[in-house]
Amino acid sequence: MKKFDIPIYYRSPVISVVKEARKVTDPRKKDYTPSMLDFGPVKFYIARHFGFCYGVENAIEIAYRSLEENGHKRVFLLSEMIHNPKVNEDLKARGVRFLREHNGKQLISWDELRKDDIVIVPAFGTTIEIQQILKERGIDPYKYDTTCPFVEKVWNRAETLGKKDYTIIVHGKYNHEETIATFSHSKQNSPTLIVRNIEETRVLCDIITGKIIGEEFYRLFAGKYSAGFDVNTDLESVGVVNQTTMLATETQAIADLIMRTMEGKYGKESIREHYADTSDTLCYATYDNQRATEGLLESGADFAIVVGGYNSSNTSHIVELCEETLPVYFISGAQKIISDKEISHFDIHSHSEKSTADWLQKKPDKPAEIILTSGASCPDAILDEVLQKILSFFRDTKSVEEALEPFRVESLN
């Protein structure tokens, strides 16, 4: 796989060693059991797969290269490069200006752009409409386009299905940049509809089968379907794609439910005419992160620390998976660990930060066991900072070199 030129300060002297050792001993990622860093009174279980993925590293390399190549020009980002505050703040500190917030709020008017400006397209991609806005101002939207290849794969799949007269159903979050971009590209070739979850899919299936009258579709899915969508004809043949960072299990459940619904209405013998049997469009990194999280949960740890941006979709799904088994603290960085008695963490359900007291339960008779992982847009260096902060609350711990010794041996064998 291609090696990317990533700023050294995003790497780490601890986490990166563990990851590299696992790459050597398990290059095909057949083993999703976690690695264990033993510091004596505290043990950390490190996920087999986490952190910067191919698409994120590609985006970061292009963004920093754009700064090097255009030191004399104004450089803009359409919105956040990736959903990680440290990366975005570093780009801002280097002079990059953000045109919009991740929620679509305009920060700088399009009219302020000049044809010699540089505009970077983030890893989530962008819409056809925004590409046109840039072209009208003489700016090439593809010169520094960091759109993840796996997002483009979804667009290509949707285009192929559209040309075969299938309506596209996108499993995604309506206000997420990636889903907005996918919807924009998909609707160029086919009627397109977004469903958020399995509950909305059940409603859609009731419309398909006639349990809910067709006219209710326009109210129930307002703002979630393409212009001119005809509920009477556009749900006769469908195919499913997804936002690449959704839960794999939910995307599969949605696809299965829609297929069964179409079989029930049209018969198994006619299913190929009414349902496109698409393979999952979830990106490999999201899939591996979710599988690795499942492996983590078999460790028997006391609790989990998940690190990443609070608006990161793939990170929030890791939190969801962990919540099914044990307490989880979702933090953006080490600064959220106030002390061994208090931690400030994000609640994905209330979408707000809250404080928890006595979160670090030290045991006199056995070591504390902690899961430590992150989403695909979190630098390893941030996990190092979190690990070091937690280590500072324990006495008589092994040194980092001692804890890493098994991994250095593994990587040499």
Secondary structure, DSSP 8 states (H G I E B T S, - for coil): -------GGGS-SSHHHHHHHHHHH-TT------EEEE-SSEEEEE-SS-S--HHHHHHHHHHHHHHHHTTTS-EEESS-SSS-HHHHHHHHHTT-EESB-TTS-BSS-GGG--TT-EEEB-TT---HHHHHHHHHTT--TTTTB---HHHHHHHHHHHHHHHTT-EEEEES-TTSHHHHHHHHHHTTTS-EEEE-SHHHHHHHHHHHHTSS-TTHHHHHTTTSB-TT--TTTTTSSEEEEE-TTS-HHHHHHHHHHHHHHHHHHH-GGGHHHHEE-------HHHHHHHHHHHHHTTS--SEEEEES-TT-HHHHHHHHHHHTTS-EEEESSGGGEEETTEEEEEETTTTEEEEEES-S---SSS-EEEEEEE-TT--HHHHHHHHHHHHTTSSS---HHHHHHHHHHHHH-
